[in-house]
Amino acid sequence: MLSYVPVLILFIFALLLGGAFVFLSYFLGRPKKTTTKLNPYECGVEQATLPRIPVNIKFFAVALMFLLFDVEVALLYPWAAYFKSMVSEGLGTFVLIEGLIFIGILFVALVYIFRTGILHWENGK
């Protein structure tokens, strides 16, 4: 039990040091609230419109599609990079079928996207 005393002292010291940093940053780092600092910042340009305007839902749908196909690339790249080593280990058929199932699911998602017309932008909508 005596061997844990240095660890306990180090833990208490870390807690006190972390608490001191939080305490000092809270009291020394308070900015003065002026009207200029409370305004939203848009790249150094005066704000053109109100920040709470309604946004078309298609922007959200396009962002979700981007994430879907971005994750696809992020998952297919390591699969493709190690496919040759998997074949040499005797897992080639299994890995190929798994990859084709994954690509098939993403193809179904792409067909759904085209059929629902999410990518079809109309003027004024």
C-alpha positions as CSV (number, residue, x, y, z in Angstrom):
1,M,0.0,0.0,0.0
2,L,2.9,2.3,0.7
3,S,4.0,2.1,-3.0
4,Y,0.8,3.9,-4.1
5,V,1.6,7.0,-2.1
6,P,3.8,8.7,-4.8
7,V,1.0,8.0,-7.3
8,L,-1.6,9.5,-5.0
9,I,0.6,12.6,-4.4
10,L,1.1,13.0,-8.2
11,F,-2.7,12.6,-8.8
12,I,-3.4,15.3,-6.1
13,F,-0.8,17.6,-7.6
14,A,-2.3,17.2,-11.1
15,L,-5.8,18.0,-9.8
16,L,-4.5,21.1,-8.0
17,L,-2.5,22.3,-11.0
18,G,-5.5,21.7,-13.4
19,G,-7.9,23.5,-11.0
20,A,-5.5,26.4,-10.7
21,F,-5.3,26.7,-14.5
22,V,-9.0,26.7,-14.8
23,F,-9.4,29.2,-12.0
24,L,-6.8,31.6,-13.4
25,S,-8.2,31.4,-17.0
26,Y,-11.7,32.1,-15.7
27,F,-10.8,35.2,-13.8
28,L,-7.9,36.6,-15.9
29,G,-9.3,35.7,-19.3
30,R,-12.8,37.3,-19.1
31,P,-13.3,39.5,-22.2
32,K,-15.0,42.8,-21.8
33,K,-18.5,42.5,-23.4
34,T,-18.8,45.3,-25.9
35,T,-21.3,45.5,-28.7
36,T,-18.6,44.9,-31.3
37,K,-17.6,41.6,-29.6
38,L,-21.2,40.5,-29.3
39,N,-21.9,40.9,-33.0
40,P,-21.6,37.7,-35.2
41,Y,-18.4,37.7,-37.2
42,E,-18.6,37.0,-41.0
43,C,-15.0,37.1,-42.3
44,G,-14.6,40.8,-41.5
45,V,-17.6,41.9,-43.4
46,E,-20.7,43.5,-41.9
47,Q,-23.6,41.1,-41.5
48,A,-25.7,41.1,-44.6
49,T,-28.9,39.3,-43.3
50,L,-30.3,38.1,-40.1
51,P,-28.7,34.9,-38.9
52,R,-32.0,33.1,-38.3
53,I,-33.3,32.8,-41.8
54,P,-35.0,29.6,-43.1
55,V,-32.8,27.4,-45.1
56,N,-33.9,25.0,-47.8
57,I,-33.9,21.3,-46.6
58,K,-32.1,20.3,-49.8
59,F,-28.8,21.7,-48.4
60,F,-29.2,19.2,-45.5
61,A,-29.9,16.4,-47.9
62,V,-26.9,17.2,-50.0
63,A,-24.7,17.3,-46.9
64,L,-26.0,13.8,-45.8
65,M,-25.3,12.4,-49.3
66,F,-21.8,13.8,-49.1
67,L,-21.2,12.2,-45.8
68,L,-22.6,8.9,-47.1
69,F,-20.3,8.7,-50.1
70,D,-17.4,10.2,-48.3
71,V,-17.5,7.4,-45.7
72,E,-17.9,5.0,-48.5
73,V,-14.5,6.1,-49.9
74,A,-13.0,6.1,-46.5
75,L,-14.1,2.5,-45.9
76,L,-13.3,1.2,-49.4
77,Y,-9.8,2.5,-49.6
78,P,-8.3,0.2,-46.9
79,W,-10.4,-2.7,-48.2
80,A,-8.9,-2.2,-51.7
81,A,-5.4,-1.7,-50.3
82,Y,-5.3,-5.0,-48.4
83,F,-7.4,-7.0,-50.8
84,K,-4.3,-8.6,-52.4
85,S,-2.9,-9.7,-49.0
86,M,-6.3,-11.1,-48.1
87,V,-6.3,-13.2,-51.3
88,S,-2.9,-14.7,-50.5
89,E,-4.3,-15.7,-47.1
90,G,-7.2,-17.6,-48.6
91,L,-9.9,-15.1,-47.8
92,G,-10.2,-13.7,-51.3
93,T,-13.7,-14.9,-52.1
94,F,-15.1,-14.0,-48.7
95,V,-13.6,-10.5,-48.8
96,L,-14.7,-9.9,-52.4
97,I,-18.3,-10.9,-51.6
98,E,-18.3,-8.6,-48.5
99,G,-17.0,-5.7,-50.5
100,L,-19.6,-6.3,-53.3
101,I,-22.4,-6.4,-50.7
102,F,-21.2,-3.1,-49.3
103,I,-21.0,-1.5,-52.8
104,G,-24.4,-2.9,-53.6
105,I,-26.0,-1.3,-50.5
106,L,-24.4,2.0,-51.5
107,F,-25.7,1.6,-55.1
108,V,-29.2,1.1,-53.7
109,A,-28.8,4.3,-51.8
110,L,-27.6,6.1,-54.9
111,V,-30.6,4.8,-56.9
112,Y,-32.9,6.0,-54.1
113,I,-31.3,9.4,-54.2
114,F,-31.9,9.7,-58.0
115,R,-35.5,8.4,-57.8
116,T,-36.5,10.8,-55.0
117,G,-35.1,13.8,-57.0
118,I,-33.0,15.1,-54.2
119,L,-30.4,16.2,-56.7
120,H,-32.9,18.0,-58.9
121,W,-32.8,21.7,-57.9
122,E,-35.8,23.8,-59.0
123,N,-35.6,27.6,-59.4
124,G,-36.9,29.4,-56.3
125,K,-37.3,26.3,-54.2
